[in-house]
Structures are given as structure tokens and as C-alpha cells.
Amino acid sequence: MHPRIEINHEICDKEGLCVRVCIEDIFEQKERSTVPAIVHPEACFFCGQCLAICPTDAISHSGFEISNVIPITPEMKIESDRLLGFLRTRRSIREYHPKRRVRKETIEKLLDAARYAPTGSNAQSLEHIVITDRAMMDKLAALSVDIFREKILHFQDENALSNLDPRLARRIESDIPFYKSVVSEYEAGKDPFFYQAPVLIITHADLTITSCPTEDATLASYQMMLMAQSLGLGTCYVGNLYEFGNESPEIREMLEIPVENDILISFILGYPAVRFRKLVDRHEPKVQWLEKAYVA
Ligand SMILES: Cc1cc2nc3c(=O)[nH]c(=O)nc-3n(C[C@H](O)[C@H](O)[C@H](O)COP(=O)(O)O)c2cc1C
């Protein structure tokens, strides 16, 4: 749908900032200090940068509710050391407070934070499923463990591996002991997928309209996790669900995933039953600084 974009000539400062930030060349300023013309509104992908940069609020855009266009204030900035401290205190939580439920309004704050993550071509096509029902998570765990059992069985046959691309075969071979340990934990009565967390969030998207579905979902989920942390909640990715869930018609049916969509990421959340007291180190980054001037 083409948006209706207008510039109020009375208040436009004619600096052309909208022309500079719009990567779709929707605005054109033929001469300096003139009101830009709107030449390609049909190319708009609704990023809103024109509205966000206009110092005089001269632009109106039918795709944006003007009351949600809010001035950026100094309090919205975070000092870098505080940000790093906050990032380092996030840990995967695998033990949750059994009695403390997570309120719906709290989960809504996470979903709201997800909206502001960048998406390829500004697709904003992610869809989320929030599960707070223990029986559903138990069923998902049972279906997931079935996938693991099938894989263990299937790859016991050496031919199954030798028919694959060697790199994939090597990866599967190294994953089999992990699959076996998950199955044995599950059979011992543990919950190696969801750790008895009170909430599971699954993100999926229509792959036909999304240019970078996995990246979009990963960024959005991490944004939710950071918001969760700021609200005193713990989180942990559930890699196995999104890695194998799409292979299972039962899982797709249970979650009502449309045929065009794929499950892209999933994580659990709840109030932590453990509290980390220290920051620990990570590997030094492996970086190659290419500083030599390129000579053709
Ligand atoms: C993509 C991804 C998938 C993950 N899947 C799982 C999982 O299925 N189960 C689990 O217990 N942890 C999972 N984790 C958590 C990692 O094990 C964890 O992030 C890592 O050990 C570092 O610990 P930290 O998150 O506490 O910093 C996953 C992490 C990522 C990034």
C-alpha cells in the first residue's frame, strides 16, 4: 500500500535532511533551500527516518500515528560502561522460581521491545507465540525428544551419514552424543528443553515476505531477553525447538504455524531461582585489523 506523505511548506526548514536519510529516494530537492518534492512515495518501506529526522515536524506520513512520534531526550541514552555491565550480567537461566508467575503485562513489555529491533528491509513480519501452559510445554518436550530419538536411530546407520555433505555429516556425528544425553535426561524425568520455566516464547515468520528471517528473529528475541533482564526476569534460548521444530508436523500443527512460516527462534523466561554474583571473562575477540590501504 502506498503511503500518503506530505510536507507542510509553511514549516519546512528546507534543509533537506529527509532527502539525505531516505535510502529509497522518495524525496527530491533540486535546489538548495527549497521544500523537497515527494517523487517516489510508492517506494516507501515505512522506516520512518524522514519523520524522525525532521526538526520542524513538517512531514506527515499516513503510515505513522503522529502521537507515537516522540522526541528523543538525553535520558534515553545509556552510558557505555553501564551498558556493558548490563550486557555482561545477562546469563542463561536454567532454574526458575516455581511459584512466581510472570504477568501478562510484563510479557507485553518484552513483545513491545521486540518491535524496535531492526529487520531486513524493515519487513517487521515476525509473529510470536507465548505459551504459559505447562501441559503444552510438556507435550512440546515429548515431541522434541521423539525427534532426537529418530535422529539417533537414523544416524546409527553409517550409510545415512555417508550420503550427506561431509561437513554436515561431521556436525551430525559430533551432535549425536548431545542428542543421547538430552534423551537420557528426559527419560530420567528432567526437562532438558524448558527447565520448568513458566513461559516459552516462540517466534516465527512468513519466509516468502522476509528477506532475513533468522537474523530478524534473533535480534528481536535478544531485545526481548534484555528487556526481560531489566524487569528482573531470566531467560534462556531453546535451540533444539527452533532447530528441529519445523521438521515435526505435530509441532507445527500444535503451534498453528502457517505453511508459509517457519519457527525461527525460541526462548524461555521466568523469575530466576538462582542469582549470579560475579562477572566472568570470555575469549578475547579474534579480530583481523585490515589497515593497509588497498592498492588496485
Ligand atoms: C542460539 C543459541 C541457542 C541456545 N540453545 C540452548 C538450549 O537449547 N539449551 C540451553 O540450555 N542453552 C542454550 N543456549 C544457551 C548457551 O548455552 C549460553 O548462551 C552459553 O553457554 C553462554 O552462557 P550465558 O548465556 O549464561 O552467557 C543457547 C544459546 C544460543 C545463543
The ligand as a MOL file (V3000), in Angstrom:
LIG
                    3D

  0  0  0     0  0            999 V3000
M  V30 BEGIN CTAB
M  V30 COUNTS 31 33 0 0 0
M  V30 BEGIN ATOM
M  V30 1 C 21.4280 -19.7370 19.5590 0
M  V30 2 C 21.5150 -20.2860 20.9530 0
M  V30 3 C 20.8720 -21.4680 21.2920 0
M  V30 4 C 20.9380 -21.9580 22.5910 0
M  V30 5 N 20.2380 -23.0880 22.9290 0
M  V30 6 C 20.2630 -23.5320 24.1970 0
M  V30 7 C 19.4970 -24.6780 24.5970 0
M  V30 8 O 18.8080 -25.2980 23.7870 0
M  V30 9 N 19.5360 -25.0620 25.9030 0
M  V30 10 C 20.2910 -24.3970 26.8300 0
M  V30 11 O 20.2870 -24.7890 27.9890 0
M  V30 12 N 21.0250 -23.3140 26.4820 0
M  V30 13 C 21.0190 -22.8600 25.2150 0
M  V30 14 N 21.7370 -21.7390 24.8650 0
M  V30 15 C 22.4780 -21.0050 25.8940 0
M  V30 16 C 24.0090 -21.1220 25.7660 0
M  V30 17 O 24.4280 -22.3830 26.2220 0
M  V30 18 C 24.6060 -19.9830 26.5680 0
M  V30 19 O 24.2510 -18.7510 25.9840 0
M  V30 20 C 26.1330 -20.0290 26.6680 0
M  V30 21 O 26.5310 -21.1730 27.3680 0
M  V30 22 C 26.7070 -18.8020 27.3830 0
M  V30 23 O 26.1480 -18.6670 28.6870 0
M  V30 24 P 25.2870 -17.3820 29.1240 0
M  V30 25 O 24.0880 -17.2910 28.2160 0
M  V30 26 O 24.9310 -17.6260 30.5450 0
M  V30 27 O 26.1560 -16.1720 28.9590 0
M  V30 28 C 21.6920 -21.2490 23.5670 0
M  V30 29 C 22.3270 -20.0750 23.2170 0
M  V30 30 C 22.2430 -19.5800 21.9360 0
M  V30 31 C 22.9140 -18.2800 21.5940 0
M  V30 END ATOM
M  V30 BEGIN BOND
M  V30 1 1 1 2
M  V30 2 1 2 3
M  V30 3 2 2 30
M  V30 4 2 3 4
M  V30 5 1 4 5
M  V30 6 1 4 28
M  V30 7 2 5 6
M  V30 8 1 6 7
M  V30 9 1 6 13
M  V30 10 2 7 8
M  V30 11 1 7 9
M  V30 12 1 9 10
M  V30 13 2 10 11
M  V30 14 1 10 12
M  V30 15 2 12 13
M  V30 16 1 13 14
M  V30 17 1 14 15
M  V30 18 1 14 28
M  V30 19 1 15 16
M  V30 20 1 16 17
M  V30 21 1 16 18
M  V30 22 1 18 19
M  V30 23 1 18 20
M  V30 24 1 20 21
M  V30 25 1 20 22
M  V30 26 1 22 23
M  V30 27 1 23 24
M  V30 28 2 24 25
M  V30 29 1 24 26
M  V30 30 1 24 27
M  V30 31 2 28 29
M  V30 32 1 29 30
M  V30 33 1 30 31
M  V30 END BOND
M  V30 END CTAB
M  END
